[in-house]
Amino acid sequence: MIRLAVRCFIALAVVLPIGTSATASSHGVTAKHITLVAVGDSLPYGRADCGFCQTFVDLFRTAVSRHGHVLVTERNLSEHTGIDSGDLRRQMHSNRSLRRAVAGASVITVTIGHNDPPWNNDHDSCDGSGGYPHADYSKYGAGCVDAIASLFRSNLDSILKTIVTLRAGRATILRITNDYNDSIGDPVIPRSAYAVVKPFYDRDAAIARELARKYHGICIDTYHAFNGAKGDRDAGPLLAQDHTHPNAKGHELIARLLVRAGYRPLFP
């Protein structure tokens, strides 16, 4: 198991209240109105996935507003489309509306990677269109892990580089959430597959940590918050009925992790 350190904040954050207050720093941001933009796949999407709960994006917006004493406009641009890291990479380069939103956002969350593993992807190099719920896990060996991880690294690096470029040196709260393992406990996935899929999540988490540091963001370790210190616990109590998307408790936990990571460089 790859242990995450320094830049990934884990489940200890659950004890902290959302929306703790503090005095805003005049050298961090002087605007009274800022924007939070969330980009990525459907994990932050909410709506029917979590019974129309407040998503972690909603909760973090409230926390930033209270902490910095500013009005925060939220734009949750996450997609319920099966988007993977390659799709988001292309959008970050070509979607003018998305690029404008990111350029104008003082707070940005990035959640991507859930649809990259071969059982969630119809275009991977391991089994092509094969996958959930009828995946052949015998095809997901070490070579497949390496190929998927390499592609994810390249895509996420490009995504974060584009974000930093669009922000043009302005102070930005940049948070990258890694992916939790929703395979454990899923009734259609055999227990024999658990050891097969785990390396994908371990590598994803390590890559997210490394690239968050590279681009002066912070990795939010939802993986170990949801799946335990060893990454082998069923995240079911934090998931919706589909055993994929966060439920209200899951969103609250991710929001607490975001609060635990703090508000720098925008606010102390």
N, C-alpha and C positions, 0 to 999 in steps of 0.2 A: 504493500500500500504506500502510495506517495503521500507523505505528510506535507501539508501546506503550512507555511509560516509567514510571519511578518506582514505581508500585504493581503492575506486572506483572513477575514474575520469570521469566527465560527460561533457555535451555539451558545457560548457564554453571553452573547448579546441578548438572549431571551429575557434576562432579568432587568433590562433597562426599559424605562417607559418611553413610548413614542411621543415626540414633541417636547422634549426637554428644552428649556429656554436658556438663552444666553444673550449677552450684548453683542451686537453686530460690530465687526471690525471696519473702521472707516477706510483702511487701506485694502481690504479684500474686495468690497463692492460698495458702491455709493448709491446705486439705483434703488428705488423703492418698489420696483416691479420687475421681476425676473421670470424666466420661462424654464420649465422642466420638460425635457423631451425623453420619452422612452422609445427605444427602437429594438426590434428583434422579432422573435417568434411568438407563439401564442401563450407562453407561460405567464407573461404579465397581463394578458388580454382581459381576463376576468369575465364579466357579464354572466351569461348562463353557466359558464364553466364552474363558477364558484357560488352560484345562487345569487348573482348580482351583489356580491359583497364589495367592500372597499378593497381594491387591489393594493399590492405593495407600492405601486406607483402613486396611488391616491394618498396612502398613508405617509409616504415619504415626502410628498408635496406639502402636506400639513406640517410635518416635522420641520422641514426647511423653513417654511413660512414663520413658524413660531420661534424657531431658534434665531433666525436672522432678522426678525421683525420686518419682513418684506411681504408684499403680495406676490404669490407664485401662480402663474398660469401653467396648467398642465396640458401637455399634448402627448397622449398615449398612442404612439404610432406603431405599436406592435401589431403583428398580423396573425390571423387565424387561417393561414393558407398553406401550411406545411413548409414554410420558408426555411431554408437552411443557410449556412454561413456563406455559401457561394452566391445565393440569391441576394442576401443583404449586401455583400461586397459589390455586386453589380449595381444595386440600387443606390448605394452610397456614391457611386461614380456617375450615374446617369439620371437619377431622379431629382429634378431641379427643386421640387417642392420639399422633398426630404432634406436636401442639402441646405436649403434656406432655413428650414426648421432647426437643424443642427447648428448652423452658423450663429443663430440667434439665441441659443439655449445656454444658460449659465449652469444648468444641472442636466446631466445626460446619464441615463442608464442603458446598458447594452446587455441584452439577454439573447444569446444565440448559441446553437450547437445541438439542441435537442433532436433536431431532424437530420443531423449529420450521420449518426451511426447507421450501418447498413440495414438493420431491421426497421428503421424509420425512413428509409430513403430509397427511391425507385431508380436512382441514377448512379449509385455507387459502383466502385470497381470490384466489389467482393461477390455480389450475387445479383447485380442489376436490379430488375424489378421485383425480385423476391423480397419477402420481408414480413413484418407483423400483419396478421396474427399467425402466419404459416411460415415463419422464417426457418431456414435450415442453418442452425447454429454451428454445424460442423464446418461451415465455410468461413467462419469468423475467427481465424487463427491469428498468429502473431503478425504475419504479413499484411493481413487486412487491417489490424490495429495500427500498424505503422503507416499504411497508406492513408487511412482516414485521418489519423492524427496530423500527418504532414499537410494534408489539404486544409484541415481546420486551422492549423497554425498560420498558413499562408493567407487564408481568408480573413481571419481575425486580425492579423497584423495589418492587413490592408484597410480593414474597417476602422481600426483605431487610429491608424496614420491619417486617414481621411478626416476623421473627426477632429484630430488635433490641428490639422492644416486648416480646416474650415473655421475653427475657433481663433486662429491667427494670434496666438499668444495671450488671449484674454483668460482671466481666471475662470476655471471650470471645475465643478464637482463632477468627476468622471468615475462611474462605478460599473464594473463588469461582473455580472452574476454568473457563476459557473453552473453546470447542470447537475441535478440530482438523478439518482438511479430509480426510475419508476418500474423497472422490470421485476425487482424483488417483490413478491407478493401478488403480482398480476396473475389472475387465475388461468390465463391462456398460455403463460410462459412456463415451461418445465423447470423444475429446480435445478436440473443438470445444466441449464443455460446460465445460471447465476455466475459461475466462475468464468464463463466465456465473455460475458458482457462487462464484467467489472473493470478489466484493463482499459476499456474505452473511456469510462468515466474517470478513472485515475489519470489518464493522459490528458483528457479534456481539462480537468481541474488544474493540472500542473501548467498547461499551456496558458490558461486564463490568468493564473497567478503571474507567470513570467511576463506576459505581454501587458498586463495591467501595470506592472512595475516599469516596464520599458517606456510606456506612454504617460507616466506620472498619474495614473489612476489608482484605484483600489479594487482588488478582487473581493467579491462577496461570496463566501464559501457556503452556498446553499447545499452543496453535496454532503458535507459532513454534518451540517445542521439537520438535514433531513434523514441521512442514512447512518449517522453515528460516526464515532471516531475511526472505525475500521472500514466504513463504507459498505457495511454488509447488513444493515437493518432495513426492514420494510418501512418505507415512508408513508404507508397507507393512511395513518391517522392525520396526515397533513395534506392528503390528496382528495380530490373530488371523486365522484362515483366512477368516473372513467379511469381512475388510477393513473392519471397522467398530469392533469393540471392541478395547481395548488387550490385547496379549499380556503375558506376564510382564515382558519388557523395557520395554514401554510403561508398565506399572504402576510399575515401579521408577523410571523417569524422572520420572513425575509425583510420586512420593513424594520424590524428591530435590529437585524444585522446591518442594515444600511445606516440606521441611527448610530449604532456602535462604532461604525467606521468614521463617523464625524463629518464635518462640513468643510474642511479645508480643501482647496486653498481659498474658498470664497469667504468663509467665516471661521473664527477661532473655535 
